[in-house]
Amino acid sequence: MRKLTLDEITQLQLQSCSADDWQQITVADDFSTEYLHKVKFTGINTLGVFDTSVSLQGGVKIHTGIYDAWLHNCTVGNNVLIRGVRDYIANYIIEDEVVIFNVNLVLTDGQTTFGNGIKVETISEAGTRSVMMYNQLSAHLAYILASYRHRPQLIEKFEALIEAYAQAQKVPFGRISYGVKIMRCATIMNVNIGPCALLDGADSLRNGTINSVPEDPVVIGDACHLENFIVCSGTQILNGTVVSNSFVGQGCLLDKQYSSVQSLFFANCQGFHGEACAIFAGPYTVTHHKSTLLIAGMYSFMNAGSGSNQSNHLYKLGPIHHGFLERGTKTTSDSYILWPSRIGAFTLVMGRHSHHADTADFPFSYMIERDDASYLAPAVNLRSIGTIRDSQKWPKRDLRKSKLRLDHINYNLLSPYTVGKMIRGRDILLEMRDAKEGILSEYEYKGVKIETRIMSRSINLYEYALWKFLGNSVISRLEKTTGILTDELIRKSLQKDTDIGSGNWVDIAGLICPASALNSLLDCVERGTETSLEKIEAAFVGLHRNYYTYEWTWAFDVLEKFYGKRPDEFTSEDVRQVVQKWISGVLAIDDMLYEDAQKEFTLSKKAGFGADGNEEDKEKDFANVRGKFHTNPTVVAITEHKKEKEALGKSIIERMV
């Protein structure tokens, strides 16, 4: 680097450039004055070289350089294009190949942490479950910060670590990283921008970080307003969306004037049209409708129907109530839930519910309003083809391309988490049925009513799913072996690899793990033996990677309870019986899914097809638009699944002497 020569200063002045002090400008050795016109310099500035052209939309090419701009205390890298700055750019490091075109104001004002360390008042609008943001925040750490308020010392430790991280980010200058394009934007103030991000037409960005990466850029579009924010790689925020005091994780899409206030969004969430206020949106939370309000709740793998709404206050002590919708919950159009409530995993919520339901022990249910009461049909969602379709689409809709993934997502429908709840739900139903059958037509339980006549069906569905899961676990172990399955080989294969996994399991915003393993990690944080955010996030990775090892420990214990014998004492006859139960469970559930799919091809579903034609035209129109039942991809998958599982069960049995 060097100072400007007198000839260069003279030439710049001829090109309508000015400076408070030309000696405060440092340039690259190969610097040329040719591509600087109408530039005002104040403070200390450093300039690179400008020897390439850039292409804009419509095929327009412009040579890199600085045109019609005011720079104050800026470092400008090589081959940068800055053109049309109506106010000024102040206190920024602008890396190589950045384009800043037609903007109003870009500045860093004083010491700032760029959104790090800001508390988001998620779930509780009173701020009692606030989550402190930082650039690498995972859904799992945020879950602990929001949910584990029964461990105040733990929360203090985490917040101290995040505060230290935030203070380390505090500097008096911002950074616009390599390859960023900022086009037609108004005000950008105290914002760090990661590589290759595209900011096109944004109105206002204040106090935040855009963690874009070259392989997965961030896009922020027209008329968007962001304040006190962190946005992660692969995310798009478009078309008038407003984001305030919010964290937006990887691969998210907020579009069509969506509004987010005091909220957290994690991997692959989508929000269109509607409003989020103080929500914790775990992975794959989706809301696409203008009339939908999500407020003061925790969600994941959730699909909100149009007009879905919740209430977080009872006009007494203010908006202090909140609720939890466990993974996979769906709300239908115009559904309503009065907080506080907790809805079990993979439950369909239909109608208006104002009785503070707690259905956590009844996953895969329907909760339906009838006569101003909430009726629960436990387990019936196990036979819904929609549930299977959801589980298949989630992995395919993972939009994250970055090598660094902040959230570690378990997609399994059946896991120790959900199956453990099924076991508890089954036990509750057995107790209800045995006590009330023939006496009451319905039973009240934690804000919902369960009809006695459906209890046996629900118990059977849970048992089918239980043996499907347990059989899968046994067969997965035996499939790793070769040759004849002798009693000795069976017992060796079915031994535990670890004692970790026994007891209760938890779903910490997409990551499913044993509660004991999680608590061991949290104990270390509380004692101060885990003293870095990097190590804590790495521990979450370890919990995720060891899922199947821990899962077998849990399945081992449950098999001993339900089969009455330790798996490492099994004989070939024991395995045969477990496999037969597994086949029965798998086929029973697949048959119900097949039947449910068939309903989509009944006569009533063909209304609206074959416009202006006869019945034959209706059939042809339906077939051309929707396809035929036996060739539908989901139906074919069910049919193939049945064949594969029957063949797998048969092959295991044939290997035993």
Buried (B, 14 or more C-beta within 10 A) or exposed (E): EEEBEEEBBEBBEEBEBEBEEBEBBBBBEEBBBEBBBBBBBBBBBBBBBBBEEBEBEEEEEBBBBBBBBBBBBBBBBBBBBBBBBEBBBBBBBBBBBBBBBBBBBBBBEEEBBBBBBBBBBBBBBBEEBBBBBBBBBBBBBBBBBBBBBEBEEBBEBBBEBBBBBBEEBEBEBBBBBBBBBBBBBBBBBBBBBBBBBBBBBBBBBBBBBBBBBBEBBBBBBBBBBBBBBBBBBBBBBBBBBBBBBBBBBBBBBBBBBBBBBBBBBBBBBBBBBBBBBBBBBBBBBBBBBEBBBBBBBBBBBBBBBBBBBBBBBBEEEEBBBBBBBBBBBBBBEBBBBBBBBBBBBBBBBBBBBBBBBBBBBBBBBBBBBEEEBBBBBBBBBBBBBBBBBBBBEBEEEBBBBBEEBBBBBBBBBBBBBBBBBBBBBBEBBBEBBEEBEEEEEBBEBBBBBBBBEBBEBBBBBBBBBBBBBBBBBBBBBBEEBEEEBBBEBBBEBBEBBEEBBBBBBBBBBBBBBBBBBBBEBBEBBBEEEBBEBEEBBEBBBEBBEBBEEBBBBBBBBBBBEBBEEBBBEBBBEBBBEBBBBBBBBBBBBBEBBBEBBBEBBEEEEBEEBBEEEEEEEBBBBBBEEBEEBEEBEBBEBBBEBBEEBBEBBEEBBEBBE
